[in-house]
């Protein structure tokens, strides 16, 4: 069975990861995290990044990238905490208007240079179907409920309520996640869980990286630091759908650079460099700008738009402080793009910008605070929401005058 489904994370529950002692968040198509510096907004994003890295590259990689298990988990002078993550998500069926729930959770503990998986579990719905050419649509032959259960011993049990799928058991090393044992998992339909969580993407955009010439890259999706943005641009220009997305990016960028005609890619030796074609007046000959000739804000804005409109599109994208280096008057452009793509890409955004908040419903905004060394995440206090709903003040004014308060 082939799937082109869309995934959306509905809720996350994170315990003892860095400053996140016990955080539960329900996610919308767009979720905005707002709070002071040091409150733990980035730790929420990094928890999801940790999950993806552990699934795609292995638990060893995810932990070592963060300096070891003792640094990754919540600090305690008296006891070693166990990192726990529980992710609920949903994904579309082969047929229209049908959505299935999914769930994945694990616990990891250890100390020093050692770590081990305490437990791991997953539940998902699997479809078997075929494409009917006469109906020009998919036909579902069967639907089954499936689960993965793993204990401290490392024995993983795969179960299905389908009589045609036998129970399976296999062993996994104590320092590895079973979801990464894709040869066993995929044959059981577990690629739905793997693909859904592995599809999460993150964007940390720095103008100095965008200015540097880059080598050709075969990865058609943007890397987190956008180091391969020239290759992604080149690949998009070769596809009809990509050209359409680039036209939309160009339309947004023209509000920043009115003279911009389009963006292309130039080969310089073994490197490829984006080129911004600019025509200041109708009678003037068009000329190219290199990225080094553009301001930090202009480059970063383009990088954000490329992250949002890239193909293949990400199901989930986390952006931290997108307003950095960007003029407050252009925040409405960011909000317009966020709202536009949220129907196809779920967004998690951290911000300090009161101007950005005015473009979202209060229900989409989560207040992040630090209390006694622990990160807390909640909705906006109901009295402040009421003030905004009754149009007595805008969210930006509430934030500027009193600060957004947790409920």
Protein Blocks (a to p, Z undefined) as FASTA:
>chain_A
ZZfbdcddfbdcdehiajlmbacddddfbdcddddehilmmmmmmmmmmmmmmmmnojkl
mmmmnopjklmpccdfkbccddddddddddddfbehiacddddddddedehjbccdfbdc
dddddddddddfklopacdfbdcdddddddfkopacdddfbfklccddddddfkbcfklm
mmlmmmnopmmmmmmmmmpccddddfklmmpccdddfbfbdcfklmmmmmmmmmmmmpfk
lmmmmmmmmmmmmmmmmmlmbdcdddehjbccddddddfbfklccddddfklpcfklmmm
mmmmmmmmpccddfbdcdehklgopafklmmmmmmmmmmmmmmoccddddfbfklmmmpc
fklpccdddeehiacdddddfklmmmmmnomacfklmmmmnopadZZ
